[in-house]
Amino acid sequence: MNLLYAWEVGGRGTPLEHAAQSLVHRRMSGRYRPHVRRLLETVGGHLGEIDATIAHHASNWRIERLHAIDRNILRIGIAELLWFEDVPPKVTIHEALKLARRYGSPGSPRFLNGVLDAVLKAREAGP
């Protein structure tokens, strides 16, 4: 999440997929690197679709008005819900809520849970 936040705050000057290359310089367990790289590449490759999904399910909230932390936790969660078949949806939502409790505002977990739950229900309902 730190890489997404830094990328967004830095003005999005470089493609998000290039942020994955900076993983070499991060202190991170080697076992997490492939998942984080895949996540960054997925968010970067589907950013427009992910942001449209957030806008659709975050009733009465423009994506620009969301706090950057919440916005990026949602991006991670939606990427996993829509493109990571190997990650159970409940795990994705649980991990997103852990991040929200740790880094977000007091209302973040409830808000993010509502949005991610709506995305999951829409995914399960199909096209």
Buried (B, 14 or more C-beta within 10 A) or exposed (E): BEBBBEBBEEEEEEEBBEBBEEBEEEEEEEEEBEEBBBBBBBBBBBBEEBBEBBBEBBEEBEBEEBBEBBBBBBBBBBBBBBBBEEBEBEEBBEBBBEBBEEBBEEEBBEBBBEBBBBBBEBBEEEE
